[in-house]
Amino acid sequence: MDFNDTPQEAEFRAEANRWLSQNAKPRSESGNMMSMFAESEGGDLRGEAEWQMVREAQAWQRKKADAGWGVITWPKKYGGRGGNIMQSVIWGQEESKFETPANIFMIGIGMAGPTIMTHGTNEQKDRYLPPMLRGEEVWCQLFSEPGAGSDLAGLRTRAVKDGNDWIINGQKVWTSGAHYSKWGILVTRHDPTLPKHKGLTYFIVDMESPGIEVRPIRQITGGANFNEVFFNDVRIPDSNRLGAVGQGWAVSITTLMNERMSIGGGGGLFGGDNGLGSIIALLRGLTVDGRPALEHDAVRQKMAEFAARFKGLELTGYRTLSALSQGAMPGSESSIMKLAMGLLVQEMAAFIMELQAASGVLTDKQETLMEAMWQQAYLGIPAIRIAGGTDEVQRNIIGERILGLPTDIRLDKNVPFNEVPTGASKKG
Amino acid sequence: MNFKFSQDQEMMRDSAKRLLADLSTYAAVHKILDSDATHDANLWKQMAEAGWLSTAIPEEYGGAGMGYLELAVLAEEMGKALACTPFASSIYFAAELIKAAGSESQKTTYLPKLAMGESIATVAYAEKGRIDAAGVQVKAQGGKLTGTKSPVADGLCADLVIVSARDDQGVSLYLVDLNAGGVSREPVATMDRTRKQARLTFNGAQGELLGQAGQGGALLDAASYKVAALLAFEQVGGAQDAMEMATQYAKERYAFGRPIGSFQAIKHRIADMFVKVEMARSSAYYAAWALESAPEKLHQAASAARVMGIDAYSFAAQENVQIHGGIGFTWEANPHLHMKRAKHLESLLGGGIVWRERLMRSMEAAA
């Protein structure tokens, strides 16, 4: 057991840091944390400001790719570095110390990429992975529907074969970045007479195809990063099918496992070892009911509890990655990370807002601690607790796949999908 | 970064598991619970013969000269098996204090005996439950001790006790031979009867100064971080066993025509146990590594590991009783063993309140 870098890891870290120092600015103290909530920022991001953000993100990704830092673990033939998981963690830790544009490539590089690598044909890998890695083509995810969230396999968007094409009709929702994406990963139902998990087929869809309509959805943060996406007789060539007809569920699981990993995992969320220390430094300026916040035992106890949980979470992430790097199979461990992280950040955000007394509810950057970062986190975190499987779905995964507890009784599992009872059919 | 125990350490774990599976069964633990036995003497003897006690004691003092990671592996397994022995008192605490503060002759005299299990040692630091050095009232004058320490874990079976006492230099530590007279010991009733505790009354017992006079508080404080890191492994082991017990029962017990583990109300609570256990385990690993290789990180790492260990064990132990329903409230069933052990381990060194404050202070110092 050794939590220090090996000599090779230290060398890699130094190399990463050298490149980053030459190509980016170090982060300020308050920018050090939770850049993941950047997208939850309020106000109307749509329009020129958002396109500017997209262009900056693309430029940064291309710069990294040109220097061989695009994606550490991907094979060189797709433009990756051919590195290992620990190197990828180290890169993430180092990159988080610098000011970088918002990461709009999580769905592509974090989810669609690994899915194509696992289930795609060689032609698909060669076509999609290199421009994805270079940030030239942005990806979005077309999974959830108004009637299919936690029960994703209950989705209804139809795919009907027509010659060498498929014709898609239906509606997707919760699609981040659909309006600036070139490609989408799409799960559809090709056969409603089969039981629900068996009638699904997975596609790559060109978001510029005729018949696709993208409409913004305003979120509780005030931002409109999400969309609903309508499909009206959209044609997809069969060569864009990912995995066999009827294998859509298995392919989706690959995507979802990677989604949980990218939401819960990763180092440097709070800037590593001293991240919580910097929160404490900021609390030094606050008073609660006339006394310095840090003289209140209630504050001290709570902050220490948060710190212990945060460190435990960070270490659990590293433990999982360390096991993966030594050849363990990726399992359901990312469910722990996502579940624990969502709850922790929500509690922390609420508490740190409470400490800001009358300013707690404000989103004005000048009137709040850390430029309203905790207020943004408070509004953004419910999405983290929903995306990639809700807290309850994660608990089912832990209970059933890790601990081997029996599944719940499922009324819909082995019946043809078109005979599954729904709220709508009951009313009718 | 490497988060794994070595192959040798894992082999040690396997042999520890085997020995404990044979000897520290639930039935064996119940036997200690229901008797006045001070500890499981047979298990203790077998542990000594297997060399467990000598693990982290240097070779020149009759030990095996291994490190804290090996001790951590044993601690996790002992916690899981609810071992009823004075291991923590004698090895994590007393032997470590002697290693850290003892003179050459004290180390030569005492450590080999502790390593072999010929003597059992404990540390008497609490008075009426108060554990901070400022509360020490026991007096030492010319090496003679007077006053009362309570509770003292393993005070009934120990041969040797390290006592914090007030002398003209402040609070100092004294080694006292419990078989030499001048001390009376009596049992104090405790919830966890598998880990008996004592009240020790000193009536002029002869003590031998351990470490510098006046440094007793500092020595105990330093030792407490080591003990906390190792106890965190016992807590993780215990929490793991409570969780496994709950999981097993939820698979076997039927209600409303189905296993209760198929109900989300039960399944999700066990999943919450799992999350807490895994986070506590990661924190304990980090503390063990700090103990072995990065002493500058020990205060923060051990404090966090203890906070997480206490939380995981008390949650898993308490909810395991609830998941068992009515049978879980009976003396003959096993869930209450963990519920009580969790409180025992928490009561040593002070609980979450104390260690959250310590964690906060170590973070402020670093910020």
Chai-1 contact restraints between the chains, C-beta under 6 A:
chainA,res_idxA,chainB,res_idxB,connection_type,confidence,min_distance_angstrom,max_distance_angstrom,comment,restraint_id
A,M1,B,L69,contact,1.0,0.0,6.0,A-B,restraint_1
A,M1,B,W289,contact,1.0,0.0,6.0,A-B,restraint_2
A,D2,B,N2,contact,1.0,0.0,6.0,A-B,restraint_3
A,F3,B,M1,contact,1.0,0.0,6.0,A-B,restraint_4
A,F3,B,W289,contact,1.0,0.0,6.0,A-B,restraint_5
A,G277,B,M363,contact,1.0,0.0,6.0,A-B,restraint_6
A,G277,B,A366,contact,1.0,0.0,6.0,A-B,restraint_7
A,G277,B,A367,contact,1.0,0.0,6.0,A-B,restraint_8
A,I280,B,M363,contact,1.0,0.0,6.0,A-B,restraint_9
A,I280,B,A367,contact,1.0,0.0,6.0,A-B,restraint_10
A,A281,B,A367,contact,1.0,0.0,6.0,A-B,restraint_11
A,R300,B,M360,contact,1.0,0.0,6.0,A-B,restraint_12
A,Q301,B,R356,contact,1.0,0.0,6.0,A-B,restraint_13
A,A304,B,R356,contact,1.0,0.0,6.0,A-B,restraint_14
A,A304,B,L359,contact,1.0,0.0,6.0,A-B,restraint_15
A,A304,B,M360,contact,1.0,0.0,6.0,A-B,restraint_16
A,E305,B,R356,contact,1.0,0.0,6.0,A-B,restraint_17
A,A308,B,A304,contact,1.0,0.0,6.0,A-B,restraint_18
A,A308,B,V307,contact,1.0,0.0,6.0,A-B,restraint_19
A,A308,B,M308,contact,1.0,0.0,6.0,A-B,restraint_20
A,K311,B,A304,contact,1.0,0.0,6.0,A-B,restraint_21
A,G312,B,M279,contact,1.0,0.0,6.0,A-B,restraint_22
A,G312,B,S282,contact,1.0,0.0,6.0,A-B,restraint_23
A,G312,B,S283,contact,1.0,0.0,6.0,A-B,restraint_24
A,G312,B,M308,contact,1.0,0.0,6.0,A-B,restraint_25
A,L315,B,S282,contact,1.0,0.0,6.0,A-B,restraint_26
A,L315,B,Y286,contact,1.0,0.0,6.0,A-B,restraint_27
A,T316,B,E278,contact,1.0,0.0,6.0,A-B,restraint_28
A,T316,B,M279,contact,1.0,0.0,6.0,A-B,restraint_29
A,T316,B,S282,contact,1.0,0.0,6.0,A-B,restraint_30
A,R319,B,F3,contact,1.0,0.0,6.0,A-B,restraint_31
A,R319,B,S282,contact,1.0,0.0,6.0,A-B,restraint_32
A,S322,B,M1,contact,1.0,0.0,6.0,A-B,restraint_33
A,S322,B,F3,contact,1.0,0.0,6.0,A-B,restraint_34
A,I336,B,V275,contact,1.0,0.0,6.0,A-B,restraint_35
A,I336,B,E278,contact,1.0,0.0,6.0,A-B,restraint_36
A,A340,B,V275,contact,1.0,0.0,6.0,A-B,restraint_37
A,R395,B,H268,contact,1.0,0.0,6.0,A-B,restraint_38
A,R395,B,A271,contact,1.0,0.0,6.0,A-B,restraint_39
A,I398,B,A271,contact,1.0,0.0,6.0,A-B,restraint_40
A,I398,B,F274,contact,1.0,0.0,6.0,A-B,restraint_41
A,G399,B,K267,contact,1.0,0.0,6.0,A-B,restraint_42
A,G399,B,I270,contact,1.0,0.0,6.0,A-B,restraint_43
A,G399,B,A271,contact,1.0,0.0,6.0,A-B,restraint_44
A,L403,B,T247,contact,1.0,0.0,6.0,A-B,restraint_45
A,L405,B,G261,contact,1.0,0.0,6.0,A-B,restraint_46
A,L405,B,K267,contact,1.0,0.0,6.0,A-B,restraint_47
A,P406,B,P259,contact,1.0,0.0,6.0,A-B,restraint_48
A,P406,B,G261,contact,1.0,0.0,6.0,A-B,restraint_49
A,P406,B,S262,contact,1.0,0.0,6.0,A-B,restraint_50
A,D408,B,S262,contact,1.0,0.0,6.0,A-B,restraint_51
